[in-house]
Amino acid sequence: MRIKTRFTLHLALGLILWMLGTGVIIIMLLEGLLPIFDIRVNPENEALLVGWIFGVSTLLCIGLFGWYFGGPIGFIMAWIRQLSQDNYKQPPDLSKIYTRQGKLRMRYRLYKEVLQQLQSLGVTLQANEVERNKIEQAKQDWIAGISHDLKTPLTYIKGYSTLLLNKQYEWSKEEAISFIEEIDDKGKHMEELIQDLSLVIQLNRADGTLPLQKTNQDIVEFTKRVVADISNNPQASHYPMHFQTDAPVIHVDFDSKYMQRILQNIFMNSIIHNPENTDIYVELADKGEYAAIRIMDNGVGMPAHTVEHLFQQYYRGTTTDSSSEGTGLGMAIVYKLIQAHNGTITVESEPSQGTTFDIRLPKKG
């Protein structure tokens, strides 16, 4: 039953009881009590007495109606005011609106749906507050991690450049080239970090769009090339990579630059976070309207909380003291880029059971 209907019924019932009660009191007084005490009332005084009884009963009825209908509204307004002040706990006097049997009292039952929604809203807002605090803490940790990741290569660059500029020692050509190579390597690493930050800012723009240069290409051949590039990376030299497809050609509309970034990020994630000799499997399948890409490894896997937050922007699966490099943005970038391609990505993982990424990309559009 809706509040409007319930309110109308309660109001109608209250008015009927008020009129009947007033009539009964008038009759009992005039026909019962006054004759018992042998009190005679002339017609003029009788009309005045009836008026007084009616007036008093009206005031009592107004007070009773205010308590019955207005009390719960006052309680609801106080609860809303409490929520507006970022206090999401249940009101301290919430138990008073329930009977000992745990049921709502009659006058509060009138607003049952409103009270249920407020209780649900309070729980949701409290959960959101906890989640917001977690994200804020993760953001602070992420900023600390970024500072650490930028400071490390910068320290190398500054150190090697100081050595090269030291006029008290004359370096050999081989030593100078070695220092310059280190400076170049650390400079490239810093450039990659800054590119990650720039890409995330672009992905988080207000319009939420990313200008993609999509072309219709063979995703099978494209993935083979990316796997070959990763295999030639010195970091991947001890990670056997296996490729399998159920169709020799699968044409998909995608942006080559960003698709390469997607696959590279996932492959490097499997390499960086697993011990040597971990097998990495890549499987492609033609599912009619979409192409399916599965990337699996038999490595260390991930705990449930890491899987849950893997695609969050400020989540880093490792601490800033770990040897793993990166901004903690890699998988968040993968997730957003796949969304930009109108695709989906899911991950399954358990500790010591490896990790599996499933990507679905629509063939058209």
N, C-alpha and C positions, 0 to 999 in steps of 0.2 A: 504494500500500500504506500502511495507517495505521501510526502510530507503535507502537500496542499490538501489532499483528501483527508488525511488523518487530522490535520489542524482544524478543518471545517467540522468534522464529526465531533471532535473534542469541544470546540466552541459551541456548537449547537446543543450538545448534551449538557454543557455547563449552563447555558441560558435556560434550557428547559428545567433543569434542577433548581436554578435560582427562582424562576417564576413559580414552580410548584411549591418550593420551600417557603417562599414568601406568602403564597396563598394559604398554605397549611398553618403557618404561624398566625396569620391574621384571623383565620377561622377559630383556631384553638384559643386565641386570646379573647376574642369577642364572644364566642359561644361556649367556651369551657372555663377558663381561669376567672374571668371577671364575674360571671354569675356565681361561681363557687364562693368568692369573697363578697358577694352581694354588692358589687359595684355597678352602678347604673351609669351609662354613658348616653348623653343625648345625641341626636343625629349630627349636630354640628361638630361636637367633640369627637364623635366616632370617626368622621371623615378626617379630622385633624390627626387622630391617633393612627388611622390607616396610612395617612401620608408620612407620619414619622417612622412607622414600621417599614414602609416601602423605602424611605430614604436611607434608614440605617442598613437595611438588607442590601440596598444598592451599593453603599460604601463598602460593606463587607465583601460583596461579590467582586467589586473592582479590585480590592486588596487581594482577594483570593485568586482572581484571574491574573493579576500582576505577578503573584508568587508562582502560580502554576505555569503560565506561559513565558513570563519574563525572566524568571530565575535561570532556566537552562540557557536562554539567549545571553544573559549576562556571563554565565560560565563559559559559553562558546566564545564570546567576544574577548574575555580575559585570556583564553587559550590562544586565540589568534594573535592577540597583542604579544603574548609570550613568544610565539613563533617568529613574529616580526622583529623581535629583539635578539634573534639568533639563539634563543634558548629552546632546544628541541626535546628537552626531557618532558615526561608526562607531568601534568599539573599535580602538585602535592595533595590536593583534595579530590583527585580523580576517583578514589575509592568510595567517596561519599555518594556518588551518583548510582552506585550499585547496591543491590540488596545483599544479604548474607549468602544467598544462594548464587550470587554472581550474575544476577539479571539486572538490567537497567530499571531504575525506578520509573513509575508510570509517567511522570511529567517529563523525564528525560527520554523516555521511549518515543515521545513525539518527534524528537530530532535524531532518531537512531542513526540514519544514514549520514547526517552531518558529523556526528561524533565519531562514527567509524572512519569517515574520510579524513577527519582531523588527526585521528590516531595513526592512520596509515601515512598521512603526510608528515607527521612528526618523525616516524620511523625512517621514512625515505630521506627527509632532510638531514636527520642525524647521520644516516649512512653516507649521504653525499658529503657532509662535513668531514667525516672520517676519511673518505676517499680524497677529498680536496686537500686535506692536511698531508695525506700520503704523497699526492702528486707534488705538492709544494716542497715536501722534504726531498722527494726524488729529484725535483728541479734543482734544489740547492746542491744535492750530491752530484748531479750531472754538471752543474757549473763548475764545481770543484774539480771534477774529472776532466772537463775541457781545459781548465787552467793548467792542470797537471800535464795533460797531453800536449799542450802548446809549449809549456815551459821546458819539457824534456828536450825536444829537438832544438829549441832556441838556445838552451844551455850548450849543446854540442856546437851549434853554429858560432856562438859567441866564443867558445873555447878555442876552436880550430882557427877562427879568424884572428884571435889574439896571438896565437902561436905564429901564424903567417906574418903578422905585422911586427913581430918581435925583432928589432934590429940588432939585438945582441947575439943572435944566432942565425947562421946562414943555412937554410934547409936545402937538401938536395932536390933535384927535379922530381924524383920519384916520391919523396916525402910530401912535397908541395901538392903534387897531383892527388896523392892519397887524401890529404886534408880537404882539397877542393871537392873530391868525390863524396866525402862524408858530408860536407856542407850542402852539396847538391842533393844528396839523398834525404837529408833532414828537411831541406827546403821543400822538396816534393811532398814529403809527409805533411808538413804544415799546410801546403797548398790543398792537399786532399781533405784535411780537416776543415779548412775554410770553405771548400766547395760543398762539403756536407752541410755546413751551417747555412750557406747561401741557398742550397736546394730546398732545405726544410722551410726556410723563410718563404720561398717561392710556392711551396706546396701548401703553406698555411695562409696564403693570401686571402683577403676577405671574400673574393669571388669563388675561391676554392677550385679554380681551374688551372691547368697546366698546359701550355701550348705544345701539343704533340705533333710530330711530323710522321704520321702513320703512312706506311706503304704495305701493300700486300706481298708478303714474303713467305718463304718456306721456313717454318719454325724449326724443322728437323735439322736442316743444313746449318741454320744459324746457331742452334744449340751445340751442334758438333764443333763449330769453330770456337765457341766460347769455352767448351770443355778442353779443346786442344790448347788454347791460350793459357788456361789455368794449369794444365798439366805441365807446361813449359816454365811455369813460375817456380823459382827455387824453393819457395815455401811449401809447394805441393809435391816436391820430388819424392817424398816417402808416403804419399797418399794415393793408392791405386784407384783409378777412376774407371767406371764401367758404364757403357752407353748401350741403350736398347730402345727400339721403337717398333710398334706394330704396323706402321705405315711408312713407306719410303719418303713420302712428301705430304706435308700438312700445311696448307696456306692459311696464314693468319694476318690480320691487319694489326701492325704494331710499329712503335717507334724504335728503330735499331739502337739508338744511343741509350735510351732508358731501359730497354729490354736487356741489353748487355749489362747495365748496372744492376738490374734485378738479379740476374743469374750469378754474376760475379759476387755480389754481396752474400748470397746464400751459400755458394761454394766456399768462399773464404771463411764464412762463419763455421762451416763444417771442418775446415782445415785448422783454423786458429784455436778452436775450443776442443779439439780431439787430439789424442796422442798419435804418434807416427804409426804407420801401417794400418790406419783406419780406412776401410773400404768405403768409397762414395759411389752410389749407384744413381744413374739418371735414366728415367723411363719416360717415353712420350707415347701418347695414345690419341687416336682420332675418335672423338665421342660424338660425331655428327655436327651439332651446332657449336661445339667448342673443342679446343685442344687441351689435353690434360698433360701436365708436366709433373712428374714425381721425382723428388731428390731425397735420397735416403742415405744414411750412414749407419754403421754398426759401432759407433763410438760410445762415449760416456753417457750420453743422454742428458736430460735436464729435469730438475724437480718440478713439481706441479706449479709452484708459485712463479718460477721463471717462465714456464709455458704460458701462464695466464697473462703475464705482463710483457711478453716478448716484443709485441708490436707497439708498445707504448713509447711515446717520443722521448721521455726522459729516463727510461729504465735502462740500466746497465747491468748485464748479467754478471759482471765481475767488478771488483772494487778498483779504486784508483791505484791501489798498490800492486795490482796484478800486472804481469808482463804483457798482457794483451793490449794492443793499441786500438784506438778508435774513439769516436765521440759518443757511442751508445745510441747513435741515430741510424745505424745501418739497416736494422730490420724494420724500423718505423718508416724509413725511406722506401724499402721494398713494398711494404703494405700500401702506402699511399700511391706509389707508382702503379701497382697492380690495379688499385681502385681507379686510377686515371685511365687505365685501359679497359675499364668496365669488367674486370676480372675479379676473381676471389683467390685467397690463399688461406690455408689452414695448416696447423702444425700439430703433430702428435709425438710425444716423447716421454720416456721414463728413464730414470737413472739406470745406467748399465745396459739399457736396451736400445740405444741409438735414437736417432731423430728422423722424422719423415715430414717433408714439406709437400703439400699438394696444391698445385696452381691450376686454375681453370681460366682459359682465355677465350672469349668469343671469337669466332672466325671472322665475323664481319662487324664493322662499326667499333 
